[in-house]
């Protein structure tokens, strides 16, 4: 009987955790005999109940994953373990592991040395000791195969999708605004967005930024730039309900990231009827196709230009809304879970 490593339920909800949860909920429906195990310090209680999670071991965090989890599995006869959130027990080999991206290899300067070192040490072993590796896009598959010399047949694409709660909602907009959503680290290029917004000679739109600062990623000048422009509002982390409202009311969603394994926020925005401006980099052209307006993340002038083009053209905005609704139909959590189940059944 396979097990799923549900340590992600002890972590705040970001893209990796959302992927892990949505895939797990679908796996629970499609393969009810799957068992989910986690440490005791769960913060996503409702999700844990829905998954029927078993709390095991006495440790938390990495110590739980590297010590308690494999010890428990060996006591159960060493069943297959499914890992969905980038990390996995290093010395347990009957496992499938998911790597969402390898940004720490491509953009090492964007990460703290501790974070970078931990992942650079753990990731090659995770790949080597896993039956197969899942990732979220063809772009990320190519990255993993190139950097770690991994045969393509050992890497399986199991993409993200949009959760059902992301849909247009009635809203009253107090002021026109542009929206950006992500953690505020340099890889996401918020500093480029803020600089581009400052170039816009307009007072009609504010810029709302949703996201939290992460101590593992440093860009100390960013918050100062935000605070000195009265047109920019840093909203911090918000609930899914509030995020849907913000997507639904925004004139445009802007995602100028340098590097994404997938890039889920543009799809969430499209599901809520919001036109998207995205970077022509990494996985984003693969994920968005012709449904987004593209900018160079390395060219502040180009980011500003595309924003100006979109906010001044209602016809373009409407066309992108329609293309966005069509684009999200290409992705489904149920289909992604079914693809993963095919892999699980190979090794049962």
C-alpha positions as CSV (number, residue, x, y, z in Angstrom):
1,X,0.0,0.0,0.0
2,X,1.7,3.3,-1.1
3,X,2.1,6.2,1.3
4,X,2.2,10.0,0.6
5,X,4.6,12.3,2.5
6,X,2.2,15.0,3.7
7,X,4.7,17.1,5.5
8,X,3.6,19.9,3.3
9,X,0.6,20.3,5.6
10,X,2.9,21.7,8.2
11,X,3.9,24.6,5.9
12,X,2.3,27.9,4.9
13,X,0.4,27.7,1.6
14,X,2.5,28.7,-1.3
15,X,2.7,27.3,-4.8
16,X,4.4,24.0,-3.9
17,X,2.1,23.4,-1.0
18,X,-1.0,24.1,-3.1
19,X,0.2,21.7,-5.8
20,X,0.9,19.0,-3.2
21,X,-2.6,19.5,-1.6
22,X,-4.6,19.5,-4.8
23,X,-2.8,16.5,-6.2
24,X,-3.3,14.7,-2.8
25,X,-7.0,15.4,-2.8
26,X,-7.4,14.0,-6.3
27,X,-5.2,10.9,-5.4
28,X,-7.5,10.3,-2.4
29,X,-10.5,10.1,-4.7
30,X,-8.9,8.1,-7.4
31,X,-6.9,5.7,-5.1
32,X,-8.7,5.5,-1.7
33,X,-6.3,3.0,-0.3
34,X,-3.4,5.5,-0.4
35,X,-2.3,6.5,3.1
36,X,-1.1,10.0,4.1
37,X,1.4,10.6,6.9
38,X,2.7,13.8,8.5
39,X,4.3,15.2,11.6
40,X,2.2,16.4,14.5
41,X,2.7,20.1,13.8
42,X,0.1,20.3,11.0
43,X,-1.2,23.8,10.2
44,X,-3.6,22.9,7.4
45,X,-6.1,21.1,9.6
46,X,-9.1,21.0,7.3
47,X,-6.9,19.5,4.5
48,X,-5.4,16.9,6.9
49,X,-8.9,15.8,7.9
50,X,-10.0,15.5,4.3
51,X,-7.0,13.3,3.5
52,X,-7.3,11.2,6.6
53,X,-3.7,12.0,7.6
54,X,-2.0,9.8,10.2
55,X,0.4,11.7,12.5
56,X,3.5,9.7,13.1
57,X,6.9,10.2,14.9
58,X,8.0,12.7,17.5
59,X,10.1,15.1,15.4
60,X,9.2,17.9,13.0
61,X,10.6,19.5,9.9
62,X,13.6,17.9,8.1
63,X,14.4,15.7,11.1
64,X,11.0,14.1,10.8
65,X,11.4,13.6,7.1
66,X,14.9,12.2,7.3
67,X,14.5,10.1,10.5
68,X,10.9,9.4,11.7
69,X,9.3,9.0,8.3
70,X,11.7,6.3,6.9
71,X,11.8,4.5,10.2
72,X,8.0,4.3,10.2
73,X,8.0,3.1,6.6
74,X,10.5,0.3,7.3
75,X,8.3,-0.8,10.1
76,X,5.5,-1.1,7.5
77,X,7.5,-3.3,5.1
78,X,9.1,-0.4,3.1
79,X,6.2,0.5,0.9
80,X,6.4,3.0,-2.0
81,X,6.5,6.6,-0.8
82,X,5.2,9.5,-2.9
83,X,6.9,12.9,-2.2
84,X,5.2,16.0,-3.8
85,X,7.0,19.0,-2.3
86,X,10.7,19.1,-3.5
87,X,12.1,17.2,-0.5
88,X,12.2,13.5,0.4
89,X,14.0,11.1,2.8
90,X,17.5,10.8,1.4
91,X,18.2,7.2,2.6
92,X,14.9,5.7,1.6
93,X,14.9,4.4,-1.9
94,X,11.4,3.0,-2.6
95,X,10.1,6.4,-3.5
96,X,8.8,8.8,-6.2
97,X,9.9,12.4,-5.8
98,X,8.8,15.7,-7.2
99,X,11.1,18.6,-8.1
100,X,9.2,21.7,-9.1
101,X,12.2,23.6,-10.4
102,X,15.9,23.9,-9.8
103,X,16.1,27.7,-9.5
104,X,18.8,27.3,-6.8
105,X,21.1,25.9,-9.5
106,X,20.2,28.5,-12.2
107,X,20.0,31.5,-9.9
108,X,22.1,30.7,-6.9
109,X,22.6,34.3,-6.0
110,X,18.9,34.6,-5.2
111,X,19.1,32.2,-2.3
112,X,20.7,32.2,1.1
113,X,23.8,30.1,1.3
114,X,22.3,27.7,3.8
115,X,19.2,27.1,1.6
116,X,21.3,26.7,-1.5
117,X,23.8,24.3,0.0
118,X,21.1,22.1,1.5
119,X,19.3,21.7,-1.8
120,X,22.5,21.3,-3.9
121,X,23.5,18.5,-1.6
122,X,20.1,16.8,-1.3
123,X,18.7,17.1,-4.8
124,X,21.2,14.9,-6.7
125,X,20.8,12.2,-4.2
126,X,17.0,12.5,-4.3
127,X,17.0,12.0,-8.0
128,X,19.5,9.2,-7.9
129,X,17.6,7.2,-5.2
130,X,14.0,7.8,-6.6
131,X,12.3,5.3,-8.9
132,X,11.2,8.2,-11.0
133,X,11.1,12.0,-10.6
134,X,8.0,14.1,-11.3
135,X,8.1,17.7,-12.3
136,X,5.6,20.3,-13.4
137,X,6.5,21.3,-17.0
138,X,8.5,20.2,-20.0
139,X,10.8,23.2,-19.3
140,X,11.6,21.9,-15.8
141,X,12.1,18.3,-17.2
142,X,14.7,19.7,-19.6
143,X,16.4,21.6,-16.8
144,X,16.6,18.5,-14.5
145,X,17.8,16.3,-17.4
146,X,20.5,18.8,-18.4
147,X,21.8,19.7,-15.0
148,X,21.8,16.3,-13.4
149,X,22.4,14.2,-16.5
150,X,19.1,12.4,-15.8
151,X,17.7,10.2,-18.6
152,X,14.4,11.7,-20.0
153,X,12.5,8.5,-19.3
154,X,13.1,8.8,-15.6
155,X,11.3,12.3,-15.4
156,X,7.6,12.5,-15.7
157,X,5.6,15.8,-16.2
158,X,2.7,16.1,-13.9
159,X,1.5,19.8,-14.3
160,X,-0.2,22.2,-12.1
161,X,-3.8,23.3,-12.6
162,X,-6.2,25.8,-11.2
163,X,-8.3,25.1,-8.1
164,X,-12.0,25.4,-8.4
165,X,-12.4,28.5,-6.1
166,X,-10.5,30.6,-8.7
167,X,-13.3,32.1,-10.8
168,X,-14.6,35.5,-11.5
169,X,-16.5,37.1,-8.6
170,X,-18.6,40.2,-8.5
171,X,-16.5,43.1,-7.1
172,X,-16.5,46.8,-6.5
173,X,-13.2,48.4,-7.3
174,X,-12.4,51.5,-5.2
175,X,-9.6,52.4,-7.5
176,X,-8.1,50.9,-10.7
177,X,-5.1,48.7,-9.9
178,X,-2.6,46.3,-11.4
179,X,-1.8,43.1,-9.4
180,X,1.3,41.1,-8.8
181,X,1.4,37.9,-6.6
182,X,4.3,35.9,-5.3
183,X,7.0,35.7,-2.6
184,X,9.1,38.8,-2.7
185,X,12.5,37.4,-3.7
186,X,14.8,38.5,-6.5
187,X,14.0,35.5,-8.7
188,X,10.4,36.8,-9.0
189,X,11.7,40.1,-10.3
190,X,9.5,42.4,-8.2
191,X,12.3,44.9,-8.2
192,X,12.1,45.1,-12.0
193,X,8.3,45.4,-11.8
194,X,8.5,48.2,-9.2
195,X,11.1,50.1,-11.3
196,X,9.0,49.6,-14.4
197,X,5.9,50.9,-12.6
198,X,7.8,54.0,-11.5
199,X,8.5,54.8,-15.2
200,X,4.8,54.9,-16.0
201,X,3.7,58.5,-16.4
202,X,0.2,57.8,-15.1
203,X,-1.8,58.3,-12.0
204,X,-4.8,56.2,-13.0
205,X,-3.7,52.9,-11.6
206,X,-2.2,51.7,-8.3
207,X,0.1,48.6,-8.1
208,X,-1.0,46.0,-5.5
209,X,1.6,43.4,-4.5
210,X,0.5,40.3,-2.7
211,X,3.2,38.2,-1.1
212,X,5.4,37.8,1.9
213,X,9.1,38.3,2.5
214,X,11.1,35.1,2.9
215,X,14.3,35.1,5.0
216,X,15.9,32.6,2.6
217,X,15.8,35.1,-0.3
218,X,17.3,38.5,0.1
219,X,16.5,41.8,-1.7
220,X,16.9,44.4,1.0
221,X,16.2,47.4,-1.2
222,X,12.9,46.2,-2.5
223,X,10.6,47.1,0.4
224,X,12.2,50.6,0.6
225,X,11.4,51.2,-3.0
226,X,7.8,50.1,-2.4
227,X,7.4,52.3,0.6
228,X,8.6,55.4,-1.2
229,X,6.0,55.2,-4.0
230,X,2.5,56.1,-2.7
231,X,1.0,54.4,-5.8
232,X,2.2,50.9,-4.6
233,X,0.5,48.9,-1.9
234,X,2.2,45.9,-0.3
235,X,-0.7,43.7,0.9
236,X,1.3,40.8,2.4
237,X,-0.1,37.3,2.5
238,X,-3.9,37.1,1.9
239,X,-6.6,34.4,2.0
240,X,-7.6,32.5,-1.1
241,X,-11.0,34.3,-0.9
242,X,-9.3,37.7,-0.9
243,X,-6.9,36.6,-3.6
244,X,-9.8,35.7,-5.9
245,X,-11.4,39.0,-5.3
246,X,-8.1,40.8,-6.1
247,X,-7.6,38.8,-9.3
248,X,-11.2,39.5,-10.3
249,X,-11.0,43.3,-9.9
250,X,-7.5,43.9,-11.3
251,X,-7.0,45.7,-14.7
252,X,-4.1,43.3,-15.3
253,X,-2.0,40.7,-13.6
254,X,1.8,41.1,-14.0
255,X,4.3,38.2,-13.6
256,X,7.8,39.3,-14.8
257,X,9.6,36.4,-13.1
258,X,13.1,35.4,-14.3
259,X,12.6,31.7,-13.6
260,X,9.6,29.5,-13.0
261,X,9.2,25.7,-13.0
262,X,5.6,26.3,-13.9
263,X,4.1,29.6,-12.7
264,X,0.7,29.0,-11.3
265,X,-0.4,32.6,-10.5
266,X,-1.0,33.5,-14.1
267,X,-3.4,30.7,-14.5
268,X,-5.2,31.7,-11.3
269,X,-5.5,35.2,-12.7
270,X,-6.9,33.9,-16.0
271,X,-9.4,31.8,-14.2
272,X,-10.7,34.9,-12.5
273,X,-11.0,36.8,-15.8
274,X,-7.9,38.9,-15.4
275,X,-5.6,39.7,-18.4
276,X,-2.0,38.6,-17.9
277,X,1.4,40.1,-18.7
278,X,4.1,37.5,-18.2
279,X,7.8,37.2,-18.8
280,X,8.9,35.5,-22.0
281,X,11.2,33.3,-19.9
282,X,11.5,29.8,-18.5
283,X,8.2,27.8,-18.4
284,X,5.9,30.8,-18.8
285,X,5.5,30.7,-22.6
286,X,4.8,27.0,-22.4
287,X,2.2,27.4,-19.7
288,X,0.5,30.5,-21.1
289,X,0.8,30.0,-24.8
290,X,-0.8,32.8,-26.8
291,X,-3.1,33.8,-23.9
292,X,-0.7,36.4,-22.3
293,X,1.1,39.6,-23.3
294,X,4.8,39.0,-23.0
295,X,7.6,41.2,-21.7
296,X,11.4,40.7,-21.2
297,X,12.1,40.3,-17.5
298,X,15.5,41.8,-18.1
299,X,14.2,45.0,-19.7
300,X,12.5,47.4,-17.3
301,X,11.5,49.6,-20.2
302,X,9.8,46.7,-22.0
303,X,7.8,45.8,-18.8
304,X,6.6,49.4,-18.5
305,X,5.8,49.4,-22.2
306,X,3.6,46.3,-22.1
307,X,1.8,47.6,-19.0
308,X,1.0,50.8,-20.8
309,X,-0.1,49.0,-23.9
310,X,-2.6,46.8,-21.9
311,X,-4.1,49.5,-19.7
312,X,-4.7,51.7,-22.7
313,X,-6.4,49.1,-24.9
314,X,-9.7,47.7,-23.6
315,X,-10.0,45.6,-26.8
316,X,-6.6,43.8,-26.1
317,X,-7.6,43.3,-22.5
318,X,-10.9,41.6,-23.5
319,X,-9.1,39.4,-26.0
320,X,-6.6,38.3,-23.3
321,X,-9.5,37.5,-20.9
322,X,-11.1,35.2,-23.5
323,X,-7.8,33.5,-24.4
324,X,-7.1,33.1,-20.7
325,X,-10.4,31.2,-20.1
326,X,-9.5,28.9,-23.0
327,X,-5.9,28.4,-21.7
328,X,-6.9,27.1,-18.3
329,X,-8.9,24.4,-19.8
330,X,-5.6,22.7,-20.8
331,X,-4.9,21.9,-17.1
332,X,-6.8,19.7,-14.6
333,X,-5.9,18.5,-11.2
334,X,-7.8,15.3,-11.9
335,X,-5.8,14.6,-15.1
336,X,-2.5,15.4,-13.3
337,X,-3.4,13.0,-10.5
338,X,-4.3,10.3,-13.0
339,X,-0.9,10.7,-14.6
340,X,0.8,10.3,-11.3
341,X,-1.3,7.3,-10.5
342,X,0.0,5.6,-13.6
343,X,3.5,6.1,-12.3
344,X,2.6,4.8,-8.8
345,X,1.1,1.7,-10.3
346,X,4.3,0.9,-12.1
347,X,6.1,0.4,-8.8
348,X,3.4,-1.1,-6.5
